[in-house]
Structures are given as structure tokens and as C-alpha cells.
């Protein structure tokens, strides 16, 4: 039998595993493909939900686990985490010898992984290039990953044109739609009552979902978030569901503010 093509998916946290999971399912089901998964970062952190369990519960083997989350969200801590990826992932590549690597988005740990792949001459397929996220280091990281990748899968034509503008070969850039929509379309949604029971909450007349991540190129994320929380406190008959931020520089300050706000307002 001919050798299977080794396709290695690298995931650093829930935010990339979610959109990637429908693609991972298809790779897993393909008899001509040997799926490899490298899990790292927040997946392995109890503080961020130890979400490696989600991958295992979905029925996939994890070929390599790479511990990089330090108990710090300072700029020094993030820089060291990137260094830990580069120190560790080269050995994983050497052992797994993937034919191609699949990554999505703009996380700092993915940038470090792709930098290492460059040294190994392993082709990289990148999803979600060409996008813009103002106010975050994500923009620079995303564009840098684009320049180190070989095949590009973009969400819309505007993003494809931006990747081409960055100097990539138009024949290697494909508009395929937003990968995350496949995930959303495959999820069975809970009813309002089921969601209330699941989360142990009770909705009110008006309901707000608040997701806030540190603005990584500014120093005043906390101050801006405080203004949002102050505005929410003035609303009447409104239930607010707040999600914790990602594993980014400044994240713990936001988490503490959320915890204090919830305790103070008994929500």
C-alpha cells in the first residue's frame, strides 16, 4: 500500500480548535491521510479549562503535547512561552516528519510553531490569513504567518486579495469561506430553557453576552474594560453573561475585574 500523506494540525487553544474541528474530522475520516495533532498552550492549562480533554473526547489521538503556559501573562511571560514552543516543537517535527502542517489564525504560539516549520522546510497551510484586527498584535502575527506559509485558505475575496498584496502567489491563495461557520452549522443548539439549566442562570427581559480580550498593543485594556462594566451596571432588567478572556498578555487583570464585578453585583 502506498504511504499515507501525513497532515499535522497544530492547535494552541479552544479558539483555534473549534474552527479546525470540522476539518480535523474530515482528515481523520480520510483513508489516504495520516492525521497528526500537536496540542500546546492553553489546552494543557487547568486555569484555561484543560481543553485537551475536548480533543480526546472527540476521539482523536494527540501525537505531541507541548507545555508552554507559564503562570504569567506579562509580556516577558508571553515572549518566554513563544521561546518554549520553538525549543520543543522542533523535536516533534523531527519525530513526526509531517508532509504538511495546518494552522489557523494569529496566535503567538502558532507564529513560533510556523517559524520552526520554516527551518524544517515543512510546507504550511494557513487558514484565515489576510484579515484585519485593529488594536491587537494579532495583525502583525497573522501577516508574519502568511509570509511563512505556502498554501492560503481565506474566508472572503477581500482577504485573498490582501494575502496576494503581501506578495503571495495568487495560484496558492484560495477563498474557501469561514472555517468556523462549518463548526457553527454542525452544532445542535440548546433551547433557551436548556441553556439556562446548563449554565445555572436565569435570563431577563434583555440579555447581553460580553466577550472582552486584552487590547494587546495598548496599555489601558483594564481602564477601557472598567468603563464597559460601569455602563452595564446602569442597565435595568438586563442579564449579562461574561466570558473570560484568552491567554493573552494582560488577561489576568481582566479575569480579576470580571470576578470582582460578579461578586459585587451577585450575578
Secondary structure, DSSP 8 states (H G I E B T S, - for coil): ----EEEEEEE-SHHHHHHHHHHHHHHHH-TTEEEEEEEEGGGG-GGGT-THHHHHHTT---SEEE----S--SHHHHHHHHHHHHHHHHHHHHHH--SEEEEES--HHHHHHHHHHHHTT-EEEEESTT---TTSTHHHHHHHHHHH-SEEEESSHHHHHHHHHTT--GGGEEE---HHHHHHHHS----HHHHHHHHT----SEEEEEE----TT-S-HHHHHHHHHHHHHT-SSEEEEEE---S-TTHHHHHHHHHHHHHHHT-
